[in-house]
Amino acid sequence: MSPHRVVLLSAQTLGMIGGFNVLGSLLFSWAGQRWNKLALLGGIYILRSLALAWYFMLPATPASTLLFGAIMGFLWMGVGPLVAGAVAEMFGLRWQAMIQGLAFMSHQVGSFLGAYGGGVIYDSLGSYNVAWRIGVAVGLAAGIMQIAFALIRPSAPPLMRTA
């Protein structure tokens, strides 16, 4: 593929990610009002892992790359409204900003460690294959644990204290 086509495909894929990101955020905001937010989060983690496994098991084509971008975009920021709602349900609104900030920070630390670890694996083995497999396994485990936690802890709003 020529460098011009790679740049074009990259831009098109980024557009798919952005467009489907809006749709996923809206859908998961709506779904979080109706179903268990923690279980939905676990489902997102599992679906992301399955999408990664699917994409890296097949030969990359422009069509599969665009479809992968759409799927990942749809699942990307849908976690935002679910985390915000779950934090409000578990801890109330008084501590929401701090706890949600800590949750976001921990996601960023995890992203850093995943990217760094992938680089270390690449430097050691000359391939990202093991890194992708570890990423899929960690995502599946996180999704299963999240759903298990959701089943153990039913979601219910905390009692509001009156003055």
FENVEN-V44932 format. One line per field, one symbol per residue. phi: phi as a letter, one per 40 degrees, with the letter a starting at -180 (. if undefined). psi: psi as a letter, one per 20 degrees, with the letter a starting at -180 (. if undefined). A space follows every 50 residues. Layout:
phi=???
psi=???
This chain:
phi=.cdcccccccccccccdccccccccccccccccbbccccccdcccccdcc cccccccbccbdcccccccccccccccccdcccdccccccbgcdbdcccc ccccccccccccccccccccccccbgacdcccccdccccccccccccccc ccbccaccccccc
psi=pqhghggghgggghggggghggggggghgghhihrohhhgghhggghggh gggggihqpprgghggggggghghifjihghgggggggghirigjggghh ghggghhgghgghggghhgggghgijqighghgggggggggggghggghh hgnqppqqpppq.
